[in-house]
Amino acid sequence: MKSALYLPAFGPLADPVALVELARRAEAAGWDGVFLWDHLLADGPVEVSDPWVALGAMATATSRMSLGTMVSPLPRHRPAITARQAGTLSRLSGGRCVLGVGIGADEYGDFSRFGEPTSLAERAAMTDQALDIIGAIWKGGPYRGGGVDLPEIPPEPHRIPVWVAATLPHVRSAHRAIKHDGVVLLDPELKVDAEKVRQALSIIGPTEKPYDVVVTGNASTAWGDDEKPGIGPLVEAGMTWWAECLIHYDPLELSMRVVDAGPSALTM
């Protein structure tokens, strides 16, 4: 099992300097990755930063960890731009980029407040087409469809894994993840149990290549509050990545305490 940090670039963590420091300390503490949320607005009047700019800075301050978005809502992004953002991060980091994607959520108004489509069906269709376009750009084209006429271009030098979000309890949305490299099992209450992991894997079925199952939540004893549930049963069920969520981003010192404690503080 690999372990990562999963956090919003909100409030104190919207400061790119703080994010670079967090990345340095995370790598030193033994974490295997850092993944940023991709939002325009937050749960209140707090600062929000662009994840791709921050990830580029974090890449220059680290040498080993995986870095990426988790997750980018493709229906409010132009797929060609997302392909170039991820490709640039991949080259800058020496092949350490992971692109997490999903249909997005409107809990903060990221869609409705900016005139973006809010229909689940429309967003799902846009996500599927965006994934096709992104993959074609990385492979070097050509691609024609949906108004896109992509000629042959240089392919990306490093393979970029794609993880697709499935929001629990609707694990059937994991079907989109079958064609890609992993599934991110998201739960609004950060409560994913081993049964949900098994359900998702039963839908995905056997794969011909290594496949990642990512679960987010809080399991670090460094939070210093209630006893955390162990993640051992999730590993036994098939989880390959645990992403410790720094959802309590304010005060910054608390998040940094979890970062510095490293994966050894995770309750198994």
TORGU-946736 format. One record per residue (C-alpha): residue in three letters; chain; residue number from 1; x, z, y. Coordinates in pm, whole numbers, padded with zeros to 5 digits. Layout:
{'ALA'; 'A'; NUM; {X; Z; Y}}
...
! end
This chain:
{'MET'; 'A'; 1; {00000; 00000; 00000}}
{'LYS'; 'A'; 2; {00109; -00078; 00355}}
{'SER'; 'A'; 3; {00009; 00121; 00660}}
{'ALA'; 'A'; 4; {-00055; 00017; 01017}}
{'LEU'; 'A'; 5; {-00189; 00135; 01350}}
{'TYR'; 'A'; 6; {-00511; -00019; 01481}}
{'LEU'; 'A'; 7; {-00595; 00043; 01845}}
{'PRO'; 'A'; 8; {-00782; -00068; 02155}}
{'ALA'; 'A'; 9; {-00578; -00172; 02458}}
{'PHE'; 'A'; 10; {-00802; 00052; 02667}}
{'GLY'; 'A'; 11; {-00734; 00323; 02923}}
{'PRO'; 'A'; 12; {-00382; 00466; 02885}}
{'LEU'; 'A'; 13; {-00316; 00210; 02609}}
{'ALA'; 'A'; 14; {-00400; -00074; 02848}}
{'ASP'; 'A'; 15; {-00059; -00016; 03004}}
{'PRO'; 'A'; 16; {00170; -00281; 02849}}
{'VAL'; 'A'; 17; {00470; -00054; 02899}}
{'ALA'; 'A'; 18; {00297; 00217; 02694}}
{'LEU'; 'A'; 19; {00214; -00037; 02421}}
{'VAL'; 'A'; 20; {00576; -00148; 02397}}
{'GLU'; 'A'; 21; {00686; 00215; 02369}}
{'LEU'; 'A'; 22; {00419; 00274; 02104}}
{'ALA'; 'A'; 23; {00547; -00026; 01905}}
{'ARG'; 'A'; 24; {00908; 00098; 01920}}
{'ARG'; 'A'; 25; {00808; 00443; 01805}}
{'ALA'; 'A'; 26; {00577; 00308; 01534}}
{'GLU'; 'A'; 27; {00854; 00101; 01380}}
{'ALA'; 'A'; 28; {01092; 00397; 01395}}
{'ALA'; 'A'; 29; {00832; 00619; 01224}}
{'GLY'; 'A'; 30; {00789; 00377; 00934}}
{'TRP'; 'A'; 31; {00458; 00202; 01007}}
{'ASP'; 'A'; 32; {00432; -00151; 00866}}
{'GLY'; 'A'; 33; {00223; -00301; 01146}}
{'VAL'; 'A'; 34; {00043; -00259; 01476}}
{'PHE'; 'A'; 35; {-00283; -00443; 01542}}
{'LEU'; 'A'; 36; {-00472; -00460; 01871}}
{'TRP'; 'A'; 37; {-00843; -00493; 01939}}
{'ASP'; 'A'; 38; {-00949; -00802; 02132}}
{'HIS'; 'A'; 39; {-01205; -00711; 02400}}
{'LEU'; 'A'; 40; {-01292; -00797; 02758}}
{'LEU'; 'A'; 41; {-01475; -00471; 02833}}
{'ALA'; 'A'; 42; {-01455; -00115; 02704}}
{'ASP'; 'A'; 43; {-01696; 00173; 02649}}
{'GLY'; 'A'; 44; {-01690; 00272; 03014}}
{'PRO'; 'A'; 45; {-01509; 00193; 03340}}
{'VAL'; 'A'; 46; {-01156; 00190; 03198}}
{'GLU'; 'A'; 47; {-00878; -00064; 03211}}
{'VAL'; 'A'; 48; {-00854; -00327; 02936}}
{'SER'; 'A'; 49; {-00549; -00545; 02863}}
{'ASP'; 'A'; 50; {-00511; -00883; 02698}}
{'PRO'; 'A'; 51; {-00384; -00834; 02343}}
{'TRP'; 'A'; 52; {-00171; -01150; 02321}}
{'VAL'; 'A'; 53; {00040; -01073; 02627}}
{'ALA'; 'A'; 54; {00092; -00718; 02500}}
{'LEU'; 'A'; 55; {00177; -00835; 02148}}
{'GLY'; 'A'; 56; {00440; -01071; 02283}}
{'ALA'; 'A'; 57; {00610; -00784; 02462}}
{'MET'; 'A'; 58; {00580; -00566; 02150}}
{'ALA'; 'A'; 59; {00740; -00839; 01941}}
{'THR'; 'A'; 60; {01054; -00835; 02154}}
{'ALA'; 'A'; 61; {01083; -00457; 02107}}
{'THR'; 'A'; 62; {01051; -00461; 01726}}
{'SER'; 'A'; 63; {01209; -00642; 01433}}
{'ARG'; 'A'; 64; {01021; -00551; 01117}}
{'MET'; 'A'; 65; {00653; -00471; 01170}}
{'SER'; 'A'; 66; {00362; -00712; 01141}}
{'LEU'; 'A'; 67; {00178; -00767; 01470}}
{'GLY'; 'A'; 68; {-00154; -00925; 01555}}
{'THR'; 'A'; 69; {-00512; -00897; 01666}}
{'MET'; 'A'; 70; {-00772; -00713; 01461}}
{'VAL'; 'A'; 71; {-00993; -00880; 01527}}
{'SER'; 'A'; 72; {-01023; -01176; 01764}}
{'PRO'; 'A'; 73; {-01388; -01283; 01810}}
{'LEU'; 'A'; 74; {-01348; -01658; 01770}}
{'PRO'; 'A'; 75; {-01684; -01759; 01924}}
{'ARG'; 'A'; 76; {-01565; -01654; 02269}}
{'HIS'; 'A'; 77; {-01221; -01813; 02234}}
{'ARG'; 'A'; 78; {-01122; -02178; 02237}}
{'PRO'; 'A'; 79; {-00974; -02227; 01889}}
{'ALA'; 'A'; 80; {-00689; -02448; 02007}}
{'ILE'; 'A'; 81; {-00578; -02178; 02251}}
{'THR'; 'A'; 82; {-00601; -01907; 01984}}
{'ALA'; 'A'; 83; {-00393; -02126; 01752}}
{'ARG'; 'A'; 84; {-00125; -02161; 02018}}
{'GLN'; 'A'; 85; {-00130; -01790; 02108}}
{'ALA'; 'A'; 86; {-00085; -01686; 01745}}
{'GLY'; 'A'; 87; {00173; -01958; 01684}}
{'THR'; 'A'; 88; {00377; -01849; 01985}}
{'LEU'; 'A'; 89; {00368; -01486; 01870}}
{'SER'; 'A'; 90; {00471; -01596; 01521}}
{'ARG'; 'A'; 91; {00774; -01783; 01650}}
{'LEU'; 'A'; 92; {00866; -01508; 01896}}
{'SER'; 'A'; 93; {00850; -01243; 01621}}
{'GLY'; 'A'; 94; {01021; -01445; 01349}}
{'GLY'; 'A'; 95; {00708; -01490; 01139}}
{'ARG'; 'A'; 96; {00551; -01144; 01174}}
{'CYS'; 'A'; 97; {00214; -01250; 01320}}
{'VAL'; 'A'; 98; {-00117; -01185; 01144}}
{'LEU'; 'A'; 99; {-00438; -01325; 01294}}
{'GLY'; 'A'; 100; {-00744; -01109; 01236}}
{'VAL'; 'A'; 101; {-01070; -01287; 01316}}
{'GLY'; 'A'; 102; {-01443; -01226; 01317}}
{'ILE'; 'A'; 103; {-01771; -01339; 01472}}
{'GLY'; 'A'; 104; {-01745; -01063; 01733}}
{'ALA'; 'A'; 105; {-01974; -00786; 01849}}
{'ASP'; 'A'; 106; {-02153; -00735; 02179}}
{'GLU'; 'A'; 107; {-02143; -00355; 02189}}
{'TYR'; 'A'; 108; {-01957; -00358; 02522}}
{'GLY'; 'A'; 109; {-02115; -00679; 02656}}
{'ASP'; 'A'; 110; {-01818; -00905; 02581}}
{'PHE'; 'A'; 111; {-02062; -01187; 02503}}
{'SER'; 'A'; 112; {-02383; -01121; 02696}}
{'ARG'; 'A'; 113; {-02218; -01023; 03025}}
{'PHE'; 'A'; 114; {-02018; -01346; 03035}}
{'GLY'; 'A'; 115; {-02283; -01594; 02924}}
{'GLU'; 'A'; 116; {-02144; -01635; 02574}}
{'PRO'; 'A'; 117; {-02368; -01698; 02271}}
{'THR'; 'A'; 118; {-02515; -01383; 02119}}
{'SER'; 'A'; 119; {-02699; -01533; 01821}}
{'LEU'; 'A'; 120; {-02536; -01425; 01496}}
{'ALA'; 'A'; 121; {-02606; -01761; 01332}}
{'GLU'; 'A'; 122; {-02449; -01954; 01620}}
{'ARG'; 'A'; 123; {-02146; -01728; 01631}}
{'ALA'; 'A'; 124; {-02098; -01758; 01255}}
{'ALA'; 'A'; 125; {-02102; -02138; 01273}}
{'MET'; 'A'; 126; {-01858; -02135; 01566}}
{'THR'; 'A'; 127; {-01625; -01905; 01373}}
{'ASP'; 'A'; 128; {-01619; -02133; 01069}}
{'GLN'; 'A'; 129; {-01539; -02440; 01279}}
{'ALA'; 'A'; 130; {-01276; -02251; 01478}}
{'LEU'; 'A'; 131; {-01098; -02148; 01158}}
{'ASP'; 'A'; 132; {-01084; -02513; 01048}}
{'ILE'; 'A'; 133; {-00936; -02621; 01382}}
{'ILE'; 'A'; 134; {-00682; -02338; 01394}}
{'GLY'; 'A'; 135; {-00567; -02415; 01040}}
{'ALA'; 'A'; 136; {-00532; -02785; 01119}}
{'ILE'; 'A'; 137; {-00319; -02716; 01428}}
{'TRP'; 'A'; 138; {-00088; -02486; 01236}}
{'LYS'; 'A'; 139; {-00051; -02742; 00956}}
{'GLY'; 'A'; 140; {00029; -03019; 01202}}
{'GLY'; 'A'; 141; {-00295; -03219; 01192}}
{'PRO'; 'A'; 142; {-00450; -03465; 01195}}
{'TYR'; 'A'; 143; {-00804; -03330; 01236}}
{'ARG'; 'A'; 144; {-01125; -03487; 01357}}
{'GLY'; 'A'; 145; {-01457; -03312; 01387}}
{'GLY'; 'A'; 146; {-01680; -03122; 01626}}
{'GLY'; 'A'; 147; {-01549; -03315; 01926}}
{'VAL'; 'A'; 148; {-01184; -03251; 01833}}
{'ASP'; 'A'; 149; {-00947; -03545; 01782}}
{'LEU'; 'A'; 150; {-00613; -03392; 01685}}
{'PRO'; 'A'; 151; {-00321; -03627; 01614}}
{'GLU'; 'A'; 152; {-00024; -03539; 01396}}
{'ILE'; 'A'; 153; {00182; -03268; 01567}}
{'PRO'; 'A'; 154; {00471; -03042; 01461}}
{'PRO'; 'A'; 155; {00346; -02771; 01222}}
{'GLU'; 'A'; 156; {00412; -02404; 01272}}
{'PRO'; 'A'; 157; {00744; -02303; 01113}}
{'HIS'; 'A'; 158; {00609; -01975; 00975}}
{'ARG'; 'A'; 159; {00293; -01925; 00773}}
{'ILE'; 'A'; 160; {00041; -01711; 00964}}
{'PRO'; 'A'; 161; {-00190; -01500; 00745}}
{'VAL'; 'A'; 162; {-00556; -01489; 00847}}
{'TRP'; 'A'; 163; {-00762; -01176; 00782}}
{'VAL'; 'A'; 164; {-01139; -01210; 00822}}
{'ALA'; 'A'; 165; {-01357; -00917; 00924}}
{'ALA'; 'A'; 166; {-01654; -00805; 00720}}
{'THR'; 'A'; 167; {-01866; -00538; 00887}}
{'LEU'; 'A'; 168; {-02002; -00275; 00654}}
{'PRO'; 'A'; 169; {-02250; -00212; 00505}}
{'HIS'; 'A'; 170; {-02305; -00593; 00507}}
{'VAL'; 'A'; 171; {-02022; -00666; 00265}}
{'ARG'; 'A'; 172; {-02174; -01007; 00186}}
{'SER'; 'A'; 173; {-02013; -01129; 00506}}
{'ALA'; 'A'; 174; {-01689; -01112; 00306}}
{'HIS'; 'A'; 175; {-01770; -01460; 00173}}
{'ARG'; 'A'; 176; {-01597; -01612; 00480}}
{'ALA'; 'A'; 177; {-01278; -01430; 00386}}
{'ILE'; 'A'; 178; {-01251; -01598; 00046}}
{'LYS'; 'A'; 179; {-01073; -01905; 00186}}
{'HIS'; 'A'; 180; {-00817; -01702; 00376}}
{'ASP'; 'A'; 181; {-00556; -01431; 00320}}
{'GLY'; 'A'; 182; {-00745; -01105; 00348}}
{'VAL'; 'A'; 183; {-01054; -00917; 00450}}
{'VAL'; 'A'; 184; {-01081; -00639; 00708}}
{'LEU'; 'A'; 185; {-01356; -00397; 00609}}
{'LEU'; 'A'; 186; {-01490; -00257; 00934}}
{'ASP'; 'A'; 187; {-01735; 00028; 00963}}
{'PRO'; 'A'; 188; {-01868; 00155; 01299}}
{'GLU'; 'A'; 189; {-01830; 00515; 01180}}
{'LEU'; 'A'; 190; {-01486; 00457; 01021}}
{'LYS'; 'A'; 191; {-01626; 00557; 00682}}
{'VAL'; 'A'; 192; {-01531; 00310; 00410}}
{'ASP'; 'A'; 193; {-01540; 00441; 00057}}
{'ALA'; 'A'; 194; {-01393; 00307; -00265}}
{'GLU'; 'A'; 195; {-01726; 00160; -00371}}
{'LYS'; 'A'; 196; {-01737; -00063; -00062}}
{'VAL'; 'A'; 197; {-01387; -00186; -00140}}
{'ARG'; 'A'; 198; {-01494; -00270; -00495}}
{'GLN'; 'A'; 199; {-01809; -00445; -00369}}
{'ALA'; 'A'; 200; {-01609; -00663; -00132}}
{'LEU'; 'A'; 201; {-01357; -00753; -00402}}
{'SER'; 'A'; 202; {-01636; -00841; -00645}}
{'ILE'; 'A'; 203; {-01775; -01087; -00388}}
{'ILE'; 'A'; 204; {-01435; -01237; -00313}}
{'GLY'; 'A'; 205; {-01347; -01265; -00680}}
{'PRO'; 'A'; 206; {-01008; -01354; -00831}}
{'THR'; 'A'; 207; {-00765; -01532; -00600}}
{'GLU'; 'A'; 208; {-00469; -01754; -00682}}
{'LYS'; 'A'; 209; {-00249; -01595; -00416}}
{'PRO'; 'A'; 210; {-00179; -01241; -00297}}
{'TYR'; 'A'; 211; {-00482; -01111; -00110}}
{'ASP'; 'A'; 212; {-00505; -00825; 00136}}
{'VAL'; 'A'; 213; {-00786; -00575; 00168}}
{'VAL'; 'A'; 214; {-00762; -00382; 00495}}
{'VAL'; 'A'; 215; {-00951; -00059; 00562}}
{'THR'; 'A'; 216; {-00956; 00125; 00894}}
{'GLY'; 'A'; 217; {-01020; 00489; 00965}}
{'ASN'; 'A'; 218; {-00857; 00823; 01034}}
{'ALA'; 'A'; 219; {-00650; 00990; 00764}}
{'SER'; 'A'; 220; {-00350; 01133; 00952}}
{'THR'; 'A'; 221; {-00307; 01507; 00953}}
{'ALA'; 'A'; 222; {-00139; 01467; 01293}}
{'TRP'; 'A'; 223; {-00479; 01457; 01463}}
{'GLY'; 'A'; 224; {-00486; 01832; 01407}}
{'ASP'; 'A'; 225; {-00864; 01857; 01368}}
{'ASP'; 'A'; 226; {-01091; 01854; 01062}}
{'GLU'; 'A'; 227; {-00950; 01791; 00718}}
{'LYS'; 'A'; 228; {-00919; 01417; 00662}}
{'PRO'; 'A'; 229; {-01046; 01241; 00349}}
{'GLY'; 'A'; 230; {-00775; 01113; 00119}}
{'ILE'; 'A'; 231; {-00711; 00739; 00095}}
{'GLY'; 'A'; 232; {-00587; 00750; -00266}}
{'PRO'; 'A'; 233; {-00925; 00636; -00409}}
{'LEU'; 'A'; 234; {-00924; 00338; -00170}}
{'VAL'; 'A'; 235; {-00583; 00232; -00300}}
{'GLU'; 'A'; 236; {-00705; 00264; -00657}}
{'ALA'; 'A'; 237; {-01008; 00048; -00570}}
{'GLY'; 'A'; 238; {-00788; -00232; -00437}}
{'MET'; 'A'; 239; {-00704; -00157; -00072}}
{'THR'; 'A'; 240; {-00365; -00304; 00023}}
{'TRP'; 'A'; 241; {-00345; -00200; 00393}}
{'TRP'; 'A'; 242; {-00459; 00121; 00560}}
{'ALA'; 'A'; 243; {-00502; 00089; 00938}}
{'GLU'; 'A'; 244; {-00502; 00424; 01116}}
{'CYS'; 'A'; 245; {-00735; 00385; 01412}}
{'LEU'; 'A'; 246; {-00622; 00524; 01747}}
{'ILE'; 'A'; 247; {-00980; 00521; 01870}}
{'HIS'; 'A'; 248; {-00916; 00850; 02052}}
{'TYR'; 'A'; 249; {-00686; 00669; 02294}}
{'ASP'; 'A'; 250; {-00710; 00930; 02569}}
{'PRO'; 'A'; 251; {-00505; 01149; 02601}}
{'LEU'; 'A'; 252; {-00213; 00920; 02525}}
{'GLU'; 'A'; 253; {-00004; 01210; 02399}}
{'LEU'; 'A'; 254; {-00241; 01262; 02106}}
{'SER'; 'A'; 255; {-00215; 00899; 01998}}
{'MET'; 'A'; 256; {00163; 00913; 02025}}
{'ARG'; 'A'; 257; {00166; 01224; 01808}}
{'VAL'; 'A'; 258; {-00009; 01028; 01534}}
{'VAL'; 'A'; 259; {00232; 00739; 01583}}
{'ASP'; 'A'; 260; {00539; 00963; 01556}}
{'ALA'; 'A'; 261; {00407; 01140; 01245}}
{'GLY'; 'A'; 262; {00420; 00809; 01063}}
{'PRO'; 'A'; 263; {00250; 00712; 00738}}
{'SER'; 'A'; 264; {00389; 01016; 00562}}
{'ALA'; 'A'; 265; {00118; 01220; 00743}}
{'LEU'; 'A'; 266; {-00163; 01022; 00581}}
{'THR'; 'A'; 267; {-00380; 01225; 00345}}
{'MET'; 'A'; 268; {-00373; 01075; -00001}}
! end
